[in-house]
Amino acid sequence: MNRRALILDELGLSPVWIRKDILAELQAAEPAPIPPASNAAPAPRPQGFSPVVVAAHQALAPLVSSPKFTPPPVIAPANQPVEDERSKHISIMSWEELRNAVSSCTACALCQSRQKNSEQPVFGTGPMQPNIMVLGEAPDSDEEAQQTPFLGEAGRLLDNMLAAIGEEQQVYKANIIKCRTPNKRNPQAAEVLQCAPFLKRQIELLQPKSLFVVGRFALKTLLETDEPVSALRENLHHYKQIPLIVSYNPSYLLRNLPDKSRAWHDLLRLKASINKHSL
């Protein structure tokens, strides 16, 4: 017996690849009556084989042709954003409805400290359809008390920066987080997520000529990236076709004076985007 025959015998297969126990049963069985013709197409018949092999093929054909598993359903990627009902509702609000919704918002834990201390969210200040909308991170206690973003020394620096390019008038100032965070801590991801629909609707209603984003939290919300400010500030970006310029937060510049020269180049890009929009 040659090597191939030994292997087939060990596997329980005949030289025509039919298990020997099945082959013995087929040989002992009487020929089955031919079933009446049906609309289903018969299994293709192998050519050049004995009737026993043909019968085996026809008996096993349904098992071979039947699908062995059901493909799993297609599931959207986990990181694909899904707009919830709350976001859809906010996306069609009028300006006054949006202000009221921000004032009464209880979507994240910041509302608890706000209500406890009788504080109010800082919605933003400035004219409608401004040349520039400046976006920061979150108000501090002074900004909450006066209902105005960008106060104090950092606010004065921002005003001077905008005045240097002749754009200190038509400016709307706002933050990604409308409520004050405890002890001036950074906004948390859940807080940013709940406040983002308010900011996006605010931008849609204001329709600024350019967005001046100072700080990484507003940057991440609008551009959906984790890249640092330093990696993105030298390029012109867009948010829904609105030019977006990235720069350092004024409070950061107060602590890092050498970066003021870099911020000046950001201001020049901001001015150029406004001039281009005005053409």
Secondary structure, DSSP 4 states (H G I P E B T S, - for coil): --HHHHHHHHHTB-TTS-BHHHHHHHHHSPPPPPPPP-SSPPPPPPSS--HHHHHHHHHHHHHHHS-SSPPPPP---TTS----HHHHHHTT--HHHHHHHHHT--SSTHHHHHHHTT------BS-SS-SEEEEES---HHHHHHT-SS-HHHHHHHHHHHHHTT-SSSEEEEES--SPPGGGPPPPHHHHHHHHHHHHHHHHHH--SEEEEESHHHHHHHH-----HHHHTTS-EEETTEEEEEE--HHHHHH-GGGHHHHHHHHHHHHHHHHHHH-
